Amino acid sequence: MTLAAALPSHEANLNVPFLDLRVTDPTERAELLAAAENVLSHGRLVNGPEVHALELQFAARCNQHYAVGVGSGTDALIVALRALSIGPSDEVIIPALSFIATANAVRLVGAEPIFCDIGNDLNIDVQEIEGHITSKTKAIIPVHWAGRICSMGLIRLIAKPRNLFVIEDASQAFGAMHHGSPPGYGSDVACYSMNPMKTLGALGDAGMLVTDNGSLYDKAIMLRYNGIHAKEYCWHLSGNHRLDTIQAAMLMVKLKNVDKLMKDRRNIAFFYDERLKNIVETPIEHNYERHGYYTYTIQCEKRDALKYHLELCGIETKIQHPILMPNQALYLGSRGSWANAERLMQRVLCLPFHEKLTDEQIWYVVNSVTEFYR
Ligand SMILES: *Cc1c(COP(=O)(O)O)cnc(C)c1O
């Protein structure tokens, strides 16, 4: 898209939705329908050929040997933790800020999440990790918040000498790079969500885990469906975490078109950056990294008043997340520390950010934010 549109009039009062999940592109719509027709015809509705094809493409794209399609990003985390035999009496270090699934997956396998503070870039504060390590610590789950990859080199330096596993929660980081590598490089496993809100999204729930470790892959394949090997022998305790063939078919189409979509989103991000960087804190992208831009999250003063002002303008925004994971009822009293996360959660705001925004809508968001701080 081009962003050279004229300024809209101030009376415009457009509506700007935060997201728009309709499939409006006629070509993509036809491709999705054709892919669904194909599944109806071959009838292999579970573990169909599309699941395998998607896994191969996903692994190649992520520069990893293996990929395992699962039912959701939450499933990917659970399967990854179980595949590494993490369970009762183990501790797993996670950032205080994430979608609650990161903490819940740890609890669901019987382990205890230990909440680490975040840095000003909203990712886990690497300096704080070592202070949380005990003899029970088994793994670290860095979460690549908003699509920007954590300082993985430093995290590996902490994890490797202590034999801690590194499980990347890359749910928000599809397409992101760090020193030329996608999520998963040098870690034990990376987990992706492909729910409809994510940059690469299915038409329902879906997830993927990627790894270079062959035995972890073999175990994950069993854990994906009740811990069963060779159709009849149950070796591990697990549930049903399969990826539907129909969603894999939808994702094959989405994956084919995702580079164009990401380019459009980057253009919007750069446009916001240029016009907002002197007014609010815009997302960071250093020259050695490529931001995945899952959300466009700014940090600002008077956040609640800005949110209210934008709402009056018809612009929908979101705070991700107003309640930090350790402050949720389930986790009250947890060990850890997260003072900076508390401070930052008063400052973050996600602006409308998706490829269906028109030039006029994007200008309108910029002008409405600018007007508020004038
Ligand atoms: C979306 C998300 C998940 C959960 O993914 P689902 O597919 O909805 O289960 C986990 N972690 C993070 C960081 C996410 O953004």
Residues whose N, C-alpha, C, O or C-beta is under 5 A from the ligand:
A	BS01	LIG	S72 G73 T74 S98 F99 A101 T102 V143 D169 S171 Q172 S193 M194 N195 A206
